[in-house]
Structure formats: structure tokens, C-alpha cells
Amino acid sequence: MAISDFGLSKLIGTNPNNPEKKNIIGVLPYIAPEVLSGEEEYTKAADVYSFGIIAYEMVTGFPPYPDIPHDKDLAMKICNGLRPKIPFHTSKLITRIIMRCWDVRVAHRPTFKELHAELEKYYGDYVNYLKEGKNKDSEIGIQIKKAEEFSANQKVTDITNSTTKTSLNYQTHPQAIYTSRLLNYSKLPKPKNEENFEKELEELTESMSLYLIDFF
């Protein structure tokens, strides 16, 4: 997978609303808060944040923030810690990766090298579990079992439900814009994590400590 359109194109010149801040071009929900606010320019860490949003979209099937306008109000909320809601049944391993990518503390985000190594490890464990029946009692095996049980329960629910609505049904707000555009928002707040974000991430990491120790 390659990520593009997150800093590869820029307008020449400064932001008329803030001469000290460079113009920002992109798709609002995918841009890191430190870039939106002008605290930082485009960096590899900002691309890791964008990867986290893409990973969320791949896991859930939902684009980020489809039901609200993509305007300055959303930019302010993102800087104040708003992130898409990860479904409760999502694998803890994947949830932790996504949350680490979203962390406003840039130094706490994983590098792409670390992400590659971690995902490669998970994939290897998954293949061993699926094809060779190994790692059934490992963290990856337990989470696969839970995912399979949830999927089976969902199928039963769909069969017994008289409606044809699926879990991926959603309506896109007319002002939810998923194409690149100029985003010059002035006076955005200093980026911060949402309340309890860091505590939830720490608890999630502790709950997987044995598996992560084995990984590292």
C-alpha cells in the first residue's frame, strides 16, 4: 500500500489568514492535527496519522466523519482530540495500532518500519493459526476466535431480522468532502488528545503486555 496526496502537492506562497503558516492542501479527515493547526509541517509522523485513518476505514468500511460537514468546526474538534469511533468488536491488536497512529503526541506514534514489522508478525501468526492450527491459545488466536463468533452472531441476526439494512449503511453529509482542497483555517487550538485517550491506550497496551513482550 502507498499513501499519496498527504503533502505531495502544495500551493506556492503563504496562508493569507496567517502569513507565518504555509498553505495546506488535502482531505480534512486524513490530515494530522499538528499540520492543520500549523504546529508542524508535513512529516513522516503526519503520514502515520493518515495511515491510521486509512486503517480505520479498511477495518470498518466507513470513511471518517461521513455524517458531518468537513469545515473549520471539524478541524477544531480534530485538534481537540476527536477521532473516529472504533467498533468494540475490532481486534485489540488492530485497535492499538490505529490509536497509536492517532496519538497527538508525535513521538509516541510508530514509524512505518515499526508498523511493517508489527503487521508482518500478526500476519505470520494468523497464517500459522489458520493453515497449521498453531497459536490457538495466543493473543492472535483468541482474537480470531472472538471475531469469528461475532461474525457468526451477526449472520444469525441478519437472517432473523426482517429488514435489509446492513451495518455498512450510512448517509454522507452533502458537506462531507473527500477530495483535496485548500484548507486555510485560522486560530485553531493547540492539538491535544481527547480526555481518557491516553489512559485507554495505556490500558489496552497493558492488557496485551505478554503478547507484546513476546513480539519485541
BELQUI-V706473 format. One record per pair of residues at least 6 apart in sequence whose C-alpha atoms are under 8 Angstrom apart, sorted by sequence separation. I is the first residue (numbers start at 1). J is the second residue. D is the distance in whole Angstrom. If there is no record, write none. Layout:
{{I & J & D} {I & J & D}}
This chain:
{{14 & 20 & 7} {15 & 21 & 6} {34 & 40 & 5} {35 & 41 & 5} {56 & 62 & 8} {57 & 63 & 5} {103 & 109 & 6} {128 & 134 & 5} {129 & 135 & 5} {135 & 141 & 6} {136 & 142 & 7} {158 & 164 & 8} {14 & 21 & 6} {15 & 22 & 5} {34 & 41 & 8} {35 & 42 & 6} {57 & 64 & 7} {102 & 109 & 7} {128 & 135 & 7} {129 & 136 & 6} {14 & 22 & 5} {15 & 23 & 5} {100 & 108 & 7} {101 & 109 & 5} {13 & 22 & 7} {14 & 23 & 6} {86 & 95 & 7} {100 & 109 & 5} {101 & 110 & 6} {13 & 23 & 7} {100 & 110 & 7} {125 & 135 & 7} {12 & 23 & 8} {24 & 35 & 8} {35 & 46 & 7} {53 & 64 & 7} {11 & 23 & 6} {24 & 36 & 7} {34 & 46 & 8} {129 & 141 & 6} {10 & 23 & 7} {11 & 24 & 8} {10 & 24 & 7} {11 & 25 & 7} {32 & 46 & 5} {126 & 140 & 7} {10 & 25 & 6} {31 & 46 & 7} {32 & 47 & 8} {125 & 140 & 7} {126 & 141 & 7} {9 & 25 & 7} {22 & 38 & 8} {21 & 38 & 6} {32 & 49 & 6} {7 & 25 & 7} {31 & 49 & 7} {32 & 50 & 7} {97 & 115 & 8} {122 & 140 & 7} {6 & 25 & 8} {7 & 26 & 7} {30 & 49 & 8} {31 & 50 & 6} {65 & 84 & 7} {83 & 102 & 8} {6 & 26 & 6} {30 & 50 & 5} {64 & 84 & 6} {5 & 26 & 7} {30 & 53 & 6} {81 & 104 & 8} {6 & 30 & 8} {29 & 53 & 8} {30 & 54 & 8} {6 & 31 & 7} {60 & 86 & 8} {60 & 87 & 8} {56 & 84 & 8} {56 & 86 & 7} {59 & 90 & 8} {7 & 42 & 6} {29 & 64 & 6} {6 & 42 & 8} {29 & 65 & 7} {36 & 75 & 7} {6 & 47 & 7} {29 & 70 & 8} {28 & 70 & 7} {33 & 75 & 8} {37 & 79 & 7} {56 & 98 & 7} {36 & 79 & 8} {55 & 98 & 7} {3 & 47 & 8} {6 & 50 & 8} {33 & 78 & 6} {34 & 79 & 8} {52 & 97 & 8} {53 & 98 & 7} {33 & 79 & 5} {52 & 98 & 5} {28 & 75 & 7} {52 & 99 & 7} {93 & 140 & 8} {3 & 51 & 7} {52 & 101 & 5} {53 & 102 & 8} {51 & 101 & 7} {52 & 102 & 6} {50 & 101 & 8} {92 & 143 & 8} {49 & 101 & 5} {91 & 143 & 6} {48 & 101 & 6} {49 & 102 & 5} {91 & 144 & 8} {49 & 103 & 8} {91 & 147 & 7} {90 & 147 & 8} {89 & 147 & 7} {49 & 109 & 8} {45 & 106 & 6} {48 & 109 & 7} {89 & 150 & 7} {48 & 110 & 7} {48 & 111 & 7} {45 & 109 & 7} {48 & 112 & 7} {45 & 110 & 8} {45 & 111 & 7} {44 & 111 & 8} {139 & 208 & 8} {34 & 104 & 8} {33 & 104 & 7} {139 & 211 & 6} {138 & 211 & 8} {104 & 191 & 7} {105 & 192 & 8} {104 & 192 & 6} {105 & 193 & 8} {104 & 193 & 6} {103 & 193 & 7} {121 & 215 & 8} {118 & 215 & 8} {100 & 201 & 8} {99 & 201 & 7} {67 & 170 & 8} {66 & 170 & 8} {67 & 171 & 6} {68 & 172 & 8} {69 & 173 & 6} {71 & 175 & 8} {66 & 171 & 7} {67 & 172 & 5} {68 & 173 & 6} {69 & 174 & 7} {70 & 175 & 6} {96 & 201 & 7} {62 & 168 & 7} {66 & 172 & 5} {67 & 173 & 5} {69 & 175 & 5} {70 & 176 & 5} {61 & 168 & 7} {66 & 173 & 6} {68 & 175 & 7} {69 & 176 & 5} {70 & 177 & 6} {68 & 176 & 6} {69 & 177 & 8} {96 & 204 & 7} {67 & 176 & 7} {79 & 188 & 7} {80 & 189 & 7} {96 & 205 & 7} {66 & 176 & 6} {75 & 185 & 8} {79 & 189 & 6} {80 & 190 & 8} {81 & 191 & 7} {65 & 176 & 8} {79 & 190 & 7} {80 & 191 & 6} {81 & 192 & 6} {82 & 193 & 8} {76 & 188 & 6} {79 & 191 & 4} {80 & 192 & 5} {81 & 193 & 4} {82 & 194 & 6} {92 & 204 & 7} {72 & 185 & 6} {75 & 188 & 8} {76 & 189 & 7} {78 & 191 & 8} {79 & 192 & 6} {80 & 193 & 7} {81 & 194 & 4} {80 & 194 & 6} {81 & 195 & 8} {37 & 185 & 8} {28 & 177 & 8} {36 & 185 & 8} {37 & 186 & 8} {27 & 177 & 7} {28 & 178 & 8} {37 & 187 & 8} {27 & 178 & 6} {37 & 188 & 5} {39 & 190 & 8} {27 & 179 & 6} {36 & 188 & 8} {37 & 189 & 7} {26 & 179 & 7} {27 & 180 & 5} {37 & 190 & 7} {26 & 180 & 4} {27 & 181 & 7} {37 & 191 & 7} {25 & 180 & 6} {26 & 181 & 5} {28 & 183 & 8} {25 & 181 & 5} {26 & 182 & 7} {34 & 190 & 8} {25 & 182 & 5} {26 & 183 & 7} {34 & 191 & 6} {24 & 182 & 6} {25 & 183 & 6} {33 & 191 & 6} {23 & 182 & 7} {24 & 183 & 5} {23 & 183 & 7} {24 & 184 & 6} {23 & 184 & 6} {17 & 184 & 7} {17 & 185 & 8} {18 & 186 & 7} {15 & 184 & 7} {17 & 186 & 6} {5 & 180 & 8}}
